[in-house]
Amino acid sequence: MLRLSELSAWYGHSHVLQGISLEVNPGEIVTLIGRNGAGKTTTLRAVMGLVDKRRGQVHFDGAEILAEPAHSRYHRGLAYVPEDRRIVPGLTVLENLRLGIIAGARRAEEVAMIDRIAETFPRLKQRLGQEATTLSGGEQQMLAIGRAMMARPKMILLDEPSEGIMPILVEEMFDLFRQMKAEGTTILLVEQNVELALGISDRAYIMDQGTIVHHAAAASLLADKAIQERYCAV
């Protein structure tokens, strides 16, 4: 579904990603782990086309998309939920959800997807008419994920979904990720809770200083406390 080959990215003169290569197969959950500043968020942003200066190859669903703008990638079925959620102030929960609809979608499709999101997130169903930025942090994260789901993406990039969320909501959210995987959605996940992330993932890549330093089955990494301590401990 996704293959990065020798992908580099810069912010100004800062060479953040230094030729990384990885792949995510259809239907997998793959996690990127590593310390803060390792390049995980930049990897997601580069995949989504949100880093201006980049070099290498990004293949998504069989197409080379390195030069494509972010909206073209979204239309191809690649969605992104950033760490800061990007909830639009002044709009209701329902209006924020509708921002995720692909142009040209039929009204019946829109209604069906909103119904599905409401069923998936009962907390949002009760607040569709509420101004979105008045939601709790966990509810805003649910909204951001729901908005990404509105386009029925083939793959979702998730950046630190548990950040600032109550533990009980985190468990609900990760149950949702398992459900999304079961329904065929591919996920590339960046997550600070290493044990929780590895517990739902098929494979994982460890990043350090803009490079991939290790790749293994998630279960193997989950059992390897020494490598977690080396590359993931704060």
C-alpha positions as CSV (number, residue, x, y, z in Angstrom):
1,M,0.0,0.0,0.0
2,L,2.8,2.4,0.9
3,R,6.5,2.2,0.1
4,L,9.1,4.9,0.9
5,S,12.5,4.6,-0.8
6,E,15.4,6.7,0.3
7,L,13.1,9.5,1.4
8,S,14.8,12.7,2.6
9,A,13.1,15.8,3.9
10,W,14.2,19.2,5.1
11,Y,12.9,22.1,7.1
12,G,14.9,25.0,5.8
13,H,18.5,23.9,6.0
14,S,17.7,21.2,8.6
15,H,18.0,17.7,7.1
16,V,15.4,15.9,9.2
17,L,14.8,12.7,7.2
18,Q,18.0,11.2,5.9
19,G,17.1,8.6,3.3
20,I,14.6,6.4,5.0
21,S,13.0,3.3,3.4
22,L,10.0,1.4,4.7
23,E,6.8,-0.3,3.5
24,V,3.3,-0.9,4.8
25,N,1.3,-3.7,3.3
26,P,-2.5,-3.6,2.7
27,G,-4.5,-4.2,5.9
28,E,-1.5,-3.8,8.2
29,I,-1.0,-1.6,11.2
30,V,2.6,-0.5,11.2
31,T,4.1,1.7,14.0
32,L,6.9,4.2,13.9
33,I,8.6,4.5,17.3
34,G,11.5,6.5,18.7
35,R,12.3,9.4,20.9
36,N,11.0,12.9,20.4
37,G,12.8,14.5,17.5
38,A,13.6,11.3,15.8
39,G,11.7,12.2,12.6
40,K,8.5,10.3,13.1
41,T,6.0,13.2,12.6
42,T,8.1,14.5,9.7
43,T,7.8,11.1,8.0
44,L,4.0,11.3,8.2
45,R,4.0,14.9,6.9
46,A,6.3,14.0,4.0
47,V,4.1,11.0,3.1
48,M,1.1,13.4,3.0
49,G,2.9,16.0,1.0
50,L,3.1,18.6,3.8
51,V,6.9,19.1,3.7
52,D,8.0,21.4,0.9
53,K,11.6,20.2,0.5
54,R,11.8,16.4,0.0
55,R,13.6,13.9,-2.2
56,G,13.3,10.2,-2.8
57,Q,10.3,8.0,-3.7
58,V,6.9,7.7,-2.2
59,H,4.7,5.0,-3.7
60,F,1.1,4.8,-2.6
61,D,-1.3,2.1,-3.9
62,G,0.9,1.6,-6.9
63,A,1.5,5.2,-7.9
64,E,4.5,7.5,-7.4
65,I,3.2,10.5,-5.5
66,L,6.3,12.4,-4.2
67,A,5.5,15.4,-6.4
68,E,1.7,15.4,-5.8
69,P,0.1,18.0,-3.5
70,A,-1.6,16.8,-0.3
71,H,-5.2,17.2,-1.7
72,S,-4.4,14.8,-4.6
73,R,-3.1,12.2,-2.1
74,Y,-6.3,12.6,-0.1
75,H,-8.3,11.9,-3.2
76,R,-6.3,8.8,-3.8
77,G,-7.4,7.5,-0.4
78,L,-4.6,8.6,1.9
79,A,-5.8,10.4,5.1
80,Y,-3.9,12.1,7.9
81,V,-4.8,12.8,11.5
82,P,-2.2,15.3,12.8
83,E,-1.1,15.4,16.4
84,D,-2.7,18.9,16.9
85,R,-6.0,17.5,15.4
86,R,-6.7,20.7,13.4
87,I,-10.3,21.1,14.5
88,V,-11.8,24.1,12.8
89,P,-13.1,26.7,15.3
90,G,-16.5,28.3,14.8
91,L,-17.8,25.1,13.1
92,T,-20.0,22.4,14.8
93,V,-19.0,18.8,15.1
94,L,-21.1,18.0,12.1
95,E,-19.6,20.7,10.0
96,N,-16.1,19.6,10.9
97,L,-17.0,16.0,9.8
98,R,-18.3,17.3,6.5
99,L,-14.9,18.9,5.7
100,G,-13.7,15.3,5.2
101,I,-16.0,14.6,2.4
102,I,-14.5,14.1,-1.1
103,A,-15.8,16.6,-3.6
104,G,-18.5,15.0,-5.7
105,A,-19.7,12.6,-3.1
106,R,-23.4,12.0,-3.3
107,R,-25.7,13.2,-0.5
108,A,-26.7,9.6,0.3
109,E,-23.1,8.7,0.8
110,E,-22.5,11.7,3.0
111,V,-25.5,10.8,5.2
112,A,-24.4,7.2,5.4
113,M,-20.9,8.1,6.5
114,I,-22.1,10.6,9.1
115,D,-24.4,7.8,10.5
116,R,-21.5,5.4,10.6
117,I,-19.2,7.9,12.4
118,A,-22.0,8.6,14.9
119,E,-22.4,4.9,15.6
120,T,-18.6,4.5,15.9
121,F,-18.3,7.4,18.3
122,P,-21.5,7.7,20.4
123,R,-20.0,10.7,22.3
124,L,-19.9,12.6,19.0
125,K,-23.5,11.5,18.1
126,Q,-24.7,13.4,21.1
127,R,-22.8,16.6,20.1
128,L,-23.2,17.0,16.4
129,G,-24.6,20.5,16.8
130,Q,-22.0,21.6,19.4
131,E,-19.2,23.9,18.5
132,A,-16.3,21.5,17.9
133,T,-13.6,23.3,19.9
134,T,-15.7,23.0,23.1
135,L,-15.2,19.3,23.1
136,S,-12.8,17.6,25.4
137,G,-9.4,16.5,24.2
138,G,-10.5,12.9,23.7
139,E,-13.6,13.9,21.9
140,Q,-11.7,16.2,19.6
141,Q,-9.4,13.3,18.7
142,M,-12.4,11.2,17.9
143,L,-13.7,14.0,15.7
144,A,-10.4,14.3,13.9
145,I,-10.3,10.5,13.2
146,G,-14.0,10.6,12.2
147,R,-13.3,13.4,9.8
148,A,-10.5,11.4,8.2
149,M,-12.9,8.4,7.9
150,M,-15.4,10.4,6.0
151,A,-13.6,9.9,2.7
152,R,-13.4,6.1,3.2
153,P,-9.6,6.1,3.0
154,K,-7.5,3.1,2.0
155,M,-4.9,4.2,4.5
156,I,-4.8,6.6,7.5
157,L,-1.7,8.2,9.0
158,L,-2.2,8.7,12.7
159,D,0.2,11.0,14.7
160,E,0.2,10.5,18.5
161,P,-3.6,9.7,18.8
162,S,-3.3,9.1,22.6
163,E,-1.6,12.5,23.4
164,G,-3.5,14.2,26.2
165,I,-6.3,11.7,26.3
166,M,-7.7,10.0,29.4
167,P,-6.7,6.3,29.6
168,I,-10.2,4.9,29.3
169,L,-10.7,6.9,26.0
170,V,-7.3,5.7,24.8
171,E,-8.4,2.1,25.2
172,E,-11.6,2.8,23.2
173,M,-9.6,4.5,20.5
174,F,-7.2,1.6,20.1
175,D,-10.1,-0.8,20.0
176,L,-11.3,1.3,17.1
177,F,-8.0,0.9,15.3
178,R,-8.3,-2.8,15.6
179,Q,-11.8,-2.6,14.2
180,M,-10.6,-0.4,11.3
181,K,-7.8,-3.0,10.5
182,A,-10.4,-5.8,10.6
183,E,-12.5,-3.8,8.0
184,G,-9.4,-3.5,5.7
185,T,-8.1,0.0,6.5
186,T,-4.3,0.2,6.5
187,I,-2.7,2.3,9.3
188,L,0.7,3.9,9.8
189,L,0.9,4.9,13.4
190,V,3.1,7.2,15.4
191,E,2.5,6.7,19.1
192,Q,4.3,7.6,22.4
193,N,2.7,4.7,24.2
194,V,5.0,2.1,22.8
195,E,3.5,-1.0,24.5
196,L,-0.1,0.0,23.4
197,A,1.0,0.7,19.9
198,L,3.0,-2.5,19.5
199,G,0.1,-4.5,21.0
200,I,-2.1,-3.7,18.0
201,S,0.6,-3.6,15.3
202,D,1.9,-6.1,12.8
203,R,5.3,-4.6,12.4
204,A,7.3,-1.6,13.7
205,Y,10.2,0.6,12.6
206,I,12.4,2.3,15.1
207,M,13.7,5.8,14.1
208,D,16.6,7.6,15.5
209,Q,18.0,11.0,14.3
210,G,16.2,10.9,11.0
211,T,17.0,7.3,10.1
212,I,15.5,3.8,10.4
213,V,17.7,1.9,12.8
214,H,15.6,-1.3,13.4
215,H,12.7,-3.1,11.9
216,A,10.9,-6.2,13.3
217,A,7.6,-7.8,14.0
218,A,5.7,-5.9,16.7
219,A,5.5,-8.9,19.0
220,S,9.3,-9.2,18.9
221,L,9.9,-5.6,19.7
222,L,7.3,-5.7,22.4
223,A,9.3,-8.4,24.2
224,D,12.6,-6.7,23.6
225,K,12.8,-4.2,26.6
226,A,16.5,-3.5,25.9
227,I,15.9,-2.0,22.5
228,Q,12.9,-0.1,23.8
229,E,15.1,1.4,26.5
230,R,17.8,2.2,24.0
231,Y,15.7,4.0,21.4
232,C,12.3,4.9,23.0
233,A,12.9,5.9,26.6
234,V,12.5,9.6,27.3
